[in-house]
Amino acid sequence: MNDKEIILSKIAEILSRPGFFIRKNSEFKARLKCVGLNDLYEKYMDYLVPYFYNQGYAHKFENNNEEYDVFLGLDSIFSDLYKENRHEDIINLLKEITKSFNVRWISEDSNEDFEELAKLYEILGLSIAIEFDKVKVSACMESDFSRVSEMFSVESWIKNNHKEVYDAYKSAIDAYTQGHSGACIESCRTSIVSIFSKYKGTENFAKWMRGVFNTSGDSETATVADLDRALKSDLKKEDLADFFNENKDGKLTKTKTIYMIYSMMSDYGTHRNENTIESPTIEDALFCLRLTDSILFWVYSKNK
C-alpha cells in the first residue's frame, strides 16, 4: 500500500470510533450521493446502514444491523477510488463527510481523536477545524484541490521509480503524524537529497546539488564552475533575507533556492541538536513537508 492509502485507512478508522459519526440510516447515502458516488453507496450499503426495521402489528421495531461497520465501508470506498485514480472524488468525499461529524460529541469528549484526524487531513492538503458548532474544511493553500491530486500521483511515481526516496518521504509523514517535528524535517531533507542524486551527472562535481542544477534547467545557461562559484561565493545570508522578493536572472536562482531549503531543513532537522539548538514546531514540520511535496512534484513534472 502507498502511504496515502494508509492515511485514508487511518481516517476511516478514526471515523469508525464510537460516537464520532452521526448514526442514522440516511447519513452515508446523503454524503455519497452529494458527491456523485451513489454507485459506491449501493456497493457497500450493508456496511453503511446502522439499522433495519421489522413491522409489528402496531409498531415498527428498530434493530441494529450486525453488518454495520463504518471502517469497512469507508475503507473499501477509499480503496476503490484510489485504485481507479479518482483522486478528486477522494478529496470531495473527505470534504463532504465532515458534514456528518458528531460535532457536539467531538467538542465534549474526543479532542484527541479530532486532532489526530486533523493531522491526517493536513498531510492531504486539507484543513479542518470546529467553528461555531460546525466543521470547517478548506484547502491549506488558497487554490483549488488539484494540488492534492498531484500529491497522489507523485507518491506513486517515487514508489515505483525511486524506492529510497519513497522510504524517506514515508518516514517524514510517519514522524509528522506522531508529532516528531525534528525527525519529520530530517526525513524531508533526505528525500530532497535522494531525489536529486538521481540526476547528478558524472563529473567530479556530481553531488546531489548537480542534480538540482540539471533539473532546474540552469545547466543550459551556466557551467559547473558557475554552480560551484554560486554555492561558495554568491549564496550569502542577505539572499535568505530577500528570499521571497528576489529576481536574480542568470544567477542560478532556482538551484540556490533548493539549496536554501536544504540548509533550513539541515538546521531544523539533521543538525537541530548541534551548536545552537533548534526546537522545530509541528507547524515547521508541516511547512517542510509541503515544501518537499512541491519539490517532488516539480521533479516529477519535468521527468515523467
Secondary structure, DSSP 8 states (H G I E B T S, - for coil): --HHHHHHHHHHHHHTSTTSB---TTHHHHHHHHTT-HHHHHHHHHHH--EEEEE-SS-EEEEE-TT--HHHHHHHHHHHHHHTT-HHHHHHHHHHGGGGB-HHHHHHH-HHHHHHHHHHHHHTTEEEEEETTEEEEEESSSS-THHHHHHHHHHHHHHHH-HHHHHHHHHHHHHHHTT-HHHHHHHHHHHHHHHHHTT--SSTT-SHHHHHHHHHTGGGTS-HHHHHHIIIII--HHHHHTTTT---TTS-HHHHHHHHHHHHHIIIIITTTSSS-----HHHHHHHHHHHHHHHHHHHHHH-
